[in-house]
Amino acid sequence: MRGPKPQYPIQIVDNEIADMRQLVNSRNAPQGKVKRAKIILSAHEHPEWSNQDIAHAVGCSDRMVRKWRHRWSETKSLADLPRPGAPRRFSP
């Protein structure tokens, strides 16, 4: 176990765990959300793991793990924040 103890402990209820497991096993889910769900599930299932351990298991950077642990503790959501910029001028 490398690195300091995580600053944001993750607490998830049973129905959220079931939803995240379904998201991880889905073939049509966006891969960004799948990776976020894996991070949160790993943090919940292994509270003794550091952010570096979770990043190694999931296949991302420890910065991403810190970001999504913090965002989950604040919002309980895996969604992206709204992107900055001017509104679209043409429809897709």
Contacts in CASP RR format, 6 or more apart in sequence:
PFRMAT RR
TARGET T0000
AUTHOR 0000-0000-0000
METHOD contacts of the structure
MODEL  1
MRGPKPQYPIQIVDNEIADMRQLVNSRNAPQGKVKRAKIILSAHEHPEWS
NQDIAHAVGCSDRMVRKWRHRWSETKSLADLPRPGAPRRFSP
1 48 0 8 1.000
1 49 0 8 1.000
1 50 0 8 1.000
1 53 0 8 1.000
2 50 0 8 1.000
2 52 0 8 1.000
2 53 0 8 1.000
3 50 0 8 1.000
3 51 0 8 1.000
3 52 0 8 1.000
4 50 0 8 1.000
5 50 0 8 1.000
6 43 0 8 1.000
6 50 0 8 1.000
6 51 0 8 1.000
6 66 0 8 1.000
6 69 0 8 1.000
7 66 0 8 1.000
7 69 0 8 1.000
7 70 0 8 1.000
8 69 0 8 1.000
8 70 0 8 1.000
8 72 0 8 1.000
8 73 0 8 1.000
9 47 0 8 1.000
9 73 0 8 1.000
10 40 0 8 1.000
10 43 0 8 1.000
10 44 0 8 1.000
10 47 0 8 1.000
10 69 0 8 1.000
10 72 0 8 1.000
10 73 0 8 1.000
11 44 0 8 1.000
12 20 0 8 1.000
12 40 0 8 1.000
12 41 0 8 1.000
12 44 0 8 1.000
16 76 0 8 1.000
17 41 0 8 1.000
17 44 0 8 1.000
20 37 0 8 1.000
20 40 0 8 1.000
20 41 0 8 1.000
21 41 0 8 1.000
23 29 0 8 1.000
23 33 0 8 1.000
23 34 0 8 1.000
23 37 0 8 1.000
23 78 0 8 1.000
24 34 0 8 1.000
24 37 0 8 1.000
24 38 0 8 1.000
24 41 0 8 1.000
26 34 0 8 1.000
33 78 0 8 1.000
33 79 0 8 1.000
35 58 0 8 1.000
35 59 0 8 1.000
35 60 0 8 1.000
35 64 0 8 1.000
36 68 0 8 1.000
36 78 0 8 1.000
37 78 0 8 1.000
38 58 0 8 1.000
39 54 0 8 1.000
39 58 0 8 1.000
39 60 0 8 1.000
39 64 0 8 1.000
39 65 0 8 1.000
39 68 0 8 1.000
39 69 0 8 1.000
40 68 0 8 1.000
40 69 0 8 1.000
40 72 0 8 1.000
40 78 0 8 1.000
42 49 0 8 1.000
42 54 0 8 1.000
42 57 0 8 1.000
42 58 0 8 1.000
43 49 0 8 1.000
43 54 0 8 1.000
43 65 0 8 1.000
43 69 0 8 1.000
46 53 0 8 1.000
46 54 0 8 1.000
49 57 0 8 1.000
51 62 0 8 1.000
51 65 0 8 1.000
51 66 0 8 1.000
51 69 0 8 1.000
52 62 0 8 1.000
52 65 0 8 1.000
54 62 0 8 1.000
54 65 0 8 1.000
55 61 0 8 1.000
55 62 0 8 1.000
55 64 0 8 1.000
55 65 0 8 1.000
58 65 0 8 1.000
68 78 0 8 1.000
71 77 0 8 1.000
72 78 0 8 1.000
END
